[in-house]
Amino acid sequence: MKSNKIPRRTNTKKNKHSELQAAGERFLPWMEDTIINYEHLHRYGFAKEFVEGKKVLDLACGEGYGSAILAEKAEEVIGIDINEVVIKHACTKYVKDNLKFMKSSMTEVAIEENKLFDVIICFEALEHIEEQNKAIAEVKRLLKDGGVFIVSMPNKYIYSDLSNCKNPWHKKELYFDEFKGLLKSNFNHAVFYGQKVFPASNIFPILGVAGNAQELAIEKKECGFSFVSLDRKDATYFIAVASNKPMKATISSSYLVDISESLLRKNAVAENVRSELEAIHNELEATRCELKAIHNSNGWKVLSGYYKFRDKIFPPGSRRRVYAKKLFGILIRIKNMLLRG
């Protein structure tokens, strides 16, 4: 069945401190879509662990929030975007000595020097262009020998095929085999991750208790929840960390925890609304059943016959109807007088 849903990332509002407007799929930190915030912030939080003391290039940096996150640890960060408006915004909003923004296409980066960066980031951008190999060629030109390229892209199967929804801003989405092939054909080594926002429970150390991380997965079935294999987890987005040199220890798994519980609170409100709507629906059904019983009763049939007879003898809006109404009123008053006397 075809879905009528509109691609996400358009539901936002203008920030009172900025004239920057949402356009296409651009993420803005003040967007009210909680899941979108989780997805974007988690990616940059993940990448932040690779950039300490490094020179970093952030391709298609957009509003600049991600470049600013990386600049908290990196030696230097340059964010580029093809949109001049967002670059001007980023230069004004994110002012740091080690952070710079410039207008440029990621298929023809306006930096002449080669082998300049230790880490290059490209999050949710390759799917917006047809010339993906050209963008990767620019990455290889600008990345130092042994440098690290961190890139993400939607999983075409989950994002588009299963939802049966075409994102109008995406030019070329990839399946995992295609995404893996793109990275493997350009880099000697690559580690692949999947990303998806799941409902979760977090058990965490409070008093410095140390131990190995544990990951569990459950699935709701007719008989209730049951534990299932982690292989059952489908990724909405692919993330790859690629390099031409063997990489040291990489992150095994990464979790982003929203301590404001915004998504859970939203879900709780939605559940309350659903419960109220269900109660209203049940009341309407009960009222409908009562009306049906009344309509099927002998008393209603007699009364209905009387009304039909009355309307036939005294049609609504006719003089006979007016005179009959007046006569009926006089008779009522006479009856009341006799009862009082």
N, C-alpha and C positions, 0 to 999 in steps of 0.2 A: 504494500500500500504506500503510495507516495506521500511523503511528509510535506506539510506546508510551513514548516518552521523556517524562520529567517536566521541566517548565519549570525552567530554571536559577535560580540565586540562592537556593536553599534549602539547598545543601550547605555548611554552615559550622559552627563550634563557638564556644562561649562564650570570650571573652578572659579570661585569668586576672586582668586588672586591672579588669574591668567586669562588671556584672550584666546588661548589655544583651544581649538575645537576638535572633536573627534572626526576623523575622516577615514573611510574604508575600515581597515582592521586595526588602526593605531590604538595601542593600549595607553591609557592615561591613569596615573596612580590614584586619582580620585573617582574612578569608575565604581559604581555600586554593585557590580557583578562580583560576588565573593569568589566564585570558582576561578574566574579569569585572573583575579589578583593572586590567588594561590599559585596558579600555573606559572605566571610570569615571574613573580618574586622568588619562587622556589628554584627556577632555572638559574637566575643570577646568584642566589645564595649557594647553589651547587658549584657554579663556576668560580665563585669567590675563593674557594679552597685551592684553586690552581694558580692564582695570580700574585701571590705575595712576593713583593720585590721585583715583579716582572714588568716589562713593557707590553701593553695590551692594546689591541685594536678591536673596537666594538662595531661590527658591520650592521647597518640599518638600525641605529641606536634609538630612533624615534624621539620621544619626549626627553630622554636623557637619564631617566631614573636608574636604569641598569648600569650605565657607565659610571654614575656616581657611586653605586654600591661597590663596583669593582675598584674604584679609586680609593676606597677605604683601606685596601691592602696593597694595591699595586704601586709600583714606582711611578708609572705614568700610564694614562689611559687617553686614547683618542677615539671619540665616537663620531661616526660618519653617517649621514642620512641624505637622501636625494632631495628631501623636502626642505626648502630654505626657511619656511616659517617655523618648523620644529627646531631647527638648528639655532635660530635666533632666540627662541624660547629657552632652549637648553643652556645656551651661553649666559643668559640672564639669571636663570634659576639655580643652576649648579655651578657655583664659582669655587674652584679649588686650584691650588698651584700645580697639582699634578694631573689636571683634567682639562682636556681641550675638545672642542667640537668643530666640525667642518662639513660643508656641503660637498657631497660626492656620491657618485654611483658605486655600488659594490662590484660591478662588472668592469669598471674602469676607475680604480681608486686614485684620487688626486694626490698620490704620494709617490715621488719618483724613486726614492732610495729603496733598494731591495734588501731582503733579509733583515728587517728592522724590528720585528715584534717577536716576543717569546710566546705570547698567547693571542690567538684571534678567536673572537666570539661571533657567532652568527645564529641568532635565535629567531625562529619563525619568520624567515625572510626568503629563503631559497624557493619556497613554493609560490612566491609572488612573481617569479621571473621564469622565462623559458630558457634563458642562457645560463643554466646552472653550471655547466662545465667551465664556462668563461669566468664565473665568479670563483669557482674552486681554483682556477689557474691564477687568479689574482691573490688568493690566499697563499698558494704555494710560492708565489713571487715575493710576498711580503713577510712570510714566516721564516724565522731563523731555522737553520739546520737543527733538528731535534726539538723544534718548537711544537706547541700543542694547539690543535684546532678543535674547538668545542662548538657543535652545531646541533640544532633541533629542527624537527619538521613534523607536521601532522601525519599520523598513520592513515593513509588513504582508505584502507578497508574499514576501520572503525569510524573515522571522521566523516567520510563521504558515502561509502557504499552502504553501510548498515543504516545510516540515518536517511539515505536516499535524498540527500540535500546537497546541491551544488553551491559551493562558496564562490560568489562572483568575483572576489578579489584574488583567488588562487589560480595561477596559470598552469602549474605543473606539480601536483602532489605525487608522492611515491609510495609504493608498497615497501615492506621491509627489505625484501630481496633487492629491490632497486636502490633503496637507500644504502644498504650494505655494499652493494656493488660500486656505487658512486664513491664511497669512502675508501674501499679496499683497492680500487683501481688508481687511487691518487696518493695513498699513504700506506706505508709498510705495516703499520700496526693500528688497530682500532678496537676500542671497547664500546659496547652498545648497551644502552639503558632504555627503559620504557618509563613513561610518566603518565599518571592518571590521578585525578582527585577521587579518593575513596572515603566513604564513611569509616571512621577508625576509632579505636580505643587505644590509648597510650599508657603503658606501664613504664615508669621511669624512676631512676634512683633519686632519693631525696637526701640521704645522709652519706653521700660519697660511696655508695655501694658500687663496685665495679663488676663487670661480667660481660659475656658475649651478647651481642644483639640477637633477638629472636623475632622472627616474622611469621605470622599466622594468617591464614585466609579462611573465611567462612562464606557460605552461600545459603540464601533463603530458599527452602523447598516447602512442599505442602505440609510436611510433618514438622516444620520448624527449621532453625539454622543447623547446619552441620559443617564440620571442617572439611576443606578441600585442598588439593594440591596448589602450591603457589604458581604452577605452570598455567593455571586457569586464569591468571590475571592478564587482561588485555590492555595494551598501551594505547592511549589516545594520541600520544606524541612519542617520537623517537628522539633520543639524544645520543650523540656519539662524541667520544674523545679520541682524536686521531693524531698520529705523529709518525715521522719517518724513523725515529729511534725507539727502541724498547722503552716502555714507560715504567716508572717505579710504581709503588703501591697506589692503586686507584681507590676511589670511594666504592665500597661494596653496595651500599644502599643509603638513600638519603630521605629524611622525613622532615616535612615542614609542619609545625604545630601552631595552630591559631589559638593563642591563649585568650583571645576575646570571645571565642566560641561563636563567631558571627554566623557561620553556616548552620550550626546546630540551632541557634536561636531563630534563624530564618525558617528552618524546617519545623521548629516547634510552633511558630506562629502559623505557618501553612497548615500544619496538622490540626491546630485549633479551629482554623477557618473551615477545613474539610469536615471536622466533627460537627460544627455548627450547621453547615450546609446539609449534612446527612440528617441531623435532627429536624431541620426545617422540611426536608424532603419527606421524612417519615410522617410528620404532622400533616403535610399536604395529602399524602396517600391515605391517612386515616380519615381526613375530612372528605376526600373523594369517595371513600367507601360508604361513609355515612350518608352523603348526598345520594349515592346510588341506591341505598336501602330505602331512603325516603321516597325517591322517584318510583320505586317498585311497589310501594305500599298502596293499599286500597284507598286510604284517606287522601293521598296525593292525587290518585286517579280521579276521585270524586271532585276534589277542589279544582284540578286542572280542567275537568269537564265543565264545571261551573264558570270558570274564567273564559273558556272558549264560547260558551253560550252567551255570557254577558257581553263580550266583545262583538258578537254577531248581532245582538239586539241593539246594543248601544256602542257603536263603533267609536274608538278613541278619536277625540278631536271634533266629534259631531255635536250638534245642538242637543240631540236626544241624550247624549252622555252628560252634558253640562246640566240639563234639567233633572235628569235622574239623580245626579250627585247632590243637587240642591234639595230635591225631595227626600232623599235618603237622610240628609243632614237634619231636615225638619222632623222626620220620624224619630230620629235618635233623640232629639231634644224633647219631643213629646213623651217618649218612653222614660227619660230621666225625670221629667216633671212628675209623671204618674208614680214613679218609684219613690220620690221624695214626699209626695202628698199622701 
